[in-house]
Amino acid sequence: MANQNAYEDRAGHWLALDGDVCVVTGAAGGIGSAIAAVLGSAGARLALLDRDEEKCVALAQSLDARGIEAIAVACDIGDIDSVQGAVESVDAAFGAADVLVNNAGLLRPGGIEEIALDAWNAMLRVNLTGYMLCSQKFGRGMLERGAGSIVHVASIAAHHPQTWSGAYSPGKAAVSMLSRQIAAEWGGRGVRSNAVCPGMIRTPLSESFYAQGDIERRRSAMTASRRIGKPDDIADVVAFLASRRASYVNGAELIVDGGLDSMLMDLVPRPGFDASGVKA
Ligand SMILES: NC(=O)c1ccc[n+]([C@@H]2O[C@H](COP(=O)([O-])OP(=O)(O)OC[C@H]3O[C@@H](n4cnc5c(N)ncnc54)[C@H](O)[C@@H]3O)[C@@H](O)[C@H]2O)c1
């Protein structure tokens, strides 16, 4: 019987991404650079998109030294012309994208009572509109070929309000729905769309939190796996969803938070237990 997913003629890595063109946005950041490294190790050719071109070039060079084909593309994902330019750069270097990982994001403080409209819009421009623009522009080639995979990095903040963080949670909740909408609209034409919801991951985006007091110990205590996540914890799951190994996974969301989401009852004070649910 013929193997529908044609793994046999794809030598090497279990994920069978050999030669696939994978676009990663926010590639210069903590989670993005880990995603790039994992996809590259599985044989993908990489387009590293970020508004921080210098860091992207450095990452491309370090991957190249490991035998991974990678190009750096300066791109502001919230700007339609910049995204279109990135599509053209990727086309010229490698041909159309097989995989898009929407990962670039930002986090800014702001309570709802006082947040300025500009600050609200600035966050949604990247964290939501940027995800739609990249999906639309890179998705076009996937739809033409009838094959492709999009993975959106959302957050557990899509399901739990991250207070005093302006549009962060509303934007991530919207990304979760955007992912499902794309799955429903494009699934019949061979393009899958899935989301990953990271919990607490130590990266440049979150580093300032960990610089303060004993935050790492306290956050670890309220996580089922009793540790803070690493960028690789997210990258491995993104790579699985991007790959043909997840061929029948569409419109799904994977929470990758070390079990933080299951700890609510452990945070409720109970006689005889300390605050982390450990029997006193
Ligand atoms: N770190 C965490 O704990 C955590 C938890 C949940 C979700 N996330 C999500 O993971 C993703 C990656 O976060 P990270 O922790 O690696 O952050 P990071 O700050 O290390 O990386 C984010 C990258 O996005 C880039 N970027 C920002 N705006 C951009 C724009 N307009 N165009 C192009 N690139 C832009 C930045 O230059 C940076 O390189 C984000 O979407 C974030 O919301 C992170």
The ligand as an ORCA input file, in Angstrom:
! r2SCAN-3c Opt
* xyz 0 1
  N       8.198     33.903     26.920
  C       7.036     33.471     27.382
  O       6.880     33.157     28.574
  C       5.860     33.330     26.441
  C       4.690     32.738     26.948
  C       3.600     32.605     26.096
  C       3.668     33.034     24.781
  N       4.806     33.616     24.311
  C       4.797     34.054     22.909
  O       5.885     33.481     22.220
  C       6.261     34.323     21.132
  C       7.765     34.545     21.181
  O       8.064     35.189     22.413
  P       9.524     35.206     23.072
  O       9.332     34.944     24.512
  O      10.478     34.378     22.289
  O       9.847     36.766     22.912
  P      11.163     37.524     22.412
  O      10.966     38.947     22.815
  O      12.381     36.811     22.824
  O      11.014     37.399     20.828
  C      10.034     38.084     20.084
  C      10.639     38.462     18.741
  O       9.613     39.094     17.957
  C      10.231     40.156     17.262
  N       9.218     41.144     16.862
  C       8.494     41.954     17.679
  N       7.712     42.756     16.936
  C       7.932     42.430     15.633
  C       7.426     42.906     14.402
  N       6.539     43.930     14.337
  N       7.854     42.324     13.251
  C       8.770     41.331     13.291
  N       9.311     40.857     14.428
  C       8.891     41.405     15.584
  C      11.243     40.735     18.228
  O      12.244     41.504     17.554
  C      11.797     39.461     18.879
  O      12.936     38.983     18.198
  C       5.436     35.611     21.286
  O       4.339     35.562     20.399
  C       4.974     35.553     22.733
  O       3.775     36.266     22.936
  C       5.901     33.770     25.112
*
